[in-house]
Amino acid sequence: MQPRNMSMSGVVDLAAVKAAQEAKAKAEQARAEAARQGGGGAVSPADLVIDVDEAGFERDVLQRSTEVPVVIDFWAEWCEPCKQLSPVLERLAVEYSGRFLLAKIDVDANQMLMQQFGVQGIPAVFAVVAGQALPLFQGAAGEAQIRETLDQLVAVAEQRFGLTGLTVDPDAEPGGAQAAPAAPAGPYDALLEAAVQALDAGDLGGAVQAYRNVLSEDPANTEAKLGLAQAELLQRVQGADPQQVRKEAAEKPADARAQIAAADLDLVGGHVEDAFGRLIETVQRTVGDDRDAVRLRLLELFEVVGADDPRVAAARRALARALF
């Protein structure tokens, strides 16, 4: 399974937004399952550093990344800089006490993984959070830089994905670090999977219909609501001429239709605050049906980004001020 790319810069990656919701649900389920079984799921410090190969990548990295950020150290026996970096990462994995898991991958034995991550040289350090891969740094790095990067990683993992890491017990037996239990199949899993496949194939109409089929039976289904909002957004911007859309929006600041179209492009391009700010300003400039249309589109974009995002909370407050 090839990981998708994501960024910690604040850009909206629609796949990452969806993964955030799924990761939070899986993390909560794993904690509930551990509590039900009477255990806290504590692991030994020795379990915080693991060797990973291609056969175990999905289990040891992708699945584990739904409960804890996984930092990947691409290394080789012949690489002298790796011999300097790896011990630092291993020591910090223990020091950070479960806030991230360190996975060591020997590139000589795992060429496919090296290619999937686009590794051009080693040492190379990546992270996987909720199934989303992101580069951290390549080559030699000082400990201060490494710490700063890790601090940012664990903060993003907790704030955006609800991943609080592993519980570490110095007295626990090694070997306790296991993947979170798989979620039981839900009644709409087949339809949701069909929607995801349609999205991956570029069939936005099919994805929209699949999500609507789920919501017709289960109106509160969070994954379907989020997926529908994303699919409809992509469907709206499909085939649009960005230059023309932005030109029209600049020429007609009070035109609800023009500003809505530009806001959609803003969001798909990762300019979250711009999209929200544009529509809030348009709410202030319009009245009647136009104003209501802008407000409703803004609420739809809130759904795409996610209610837990602080930018959504700030925009909701700004919208309330604009309306009242």
C-alpha angles and dihedrals in degrees: 000000000000115000121235121235124252138172134220091210095096097260113142110246104186092207090051093049090054091045090052092059092046092046093052091051093048093046091051091047092050092051091048091049092050090050091048091054090051096247134108093220091239118173134202120254085244089065093061092079117053137171112233132195134183094268093055099035097102093047099038100037114016096040094040090050089070089068105028136013109261116213113202121210111198106201145150134207092242094051110102096190088052089058089057097043102041097062090051092052091046092051092048092049089061093041092052086056102216100330087117138011120226116220116190117206121190104216094204091061097036108044093153093059090047090054094045091056092044093237109181098177142357147286089045125164124201135167133216118206120179090342093309118121124213132172117243105180143320130219128006116347132180120244092246091056091046092051092049091051093047092048090054091047096052091044092053091045091055099039099043102026105026092236110151096173134234129319109240123207116185088207095051118113114253113253096052095114103101133155118271113268113270115257114250114252112268126217093254100040093109093052092045091049089050089053092051091049090050090052092049089050092050093247096137094166090054092048092050091051093047092052091046090052090057093046092049088064099030111025092180096055103132097198093050093048092050093044092049092050090051095045093048091049092052090045091054095053095041109117094005119142102232094199093052093044092052093044091054092046091051092050095045109040093166096045107110095200094050094047093047091053091049092048090055089054091046091056096045087051091054097252096131100163091045092053093048094042093049093055095043090053089048090052087057092050099046139062140197120002093355092055091048091050091053092047092051093049090051090053089051091053089050087059091053094051095040134247093255094061110106090220089062092051091050092048092049090056091048091049091052090053091048092051100042 
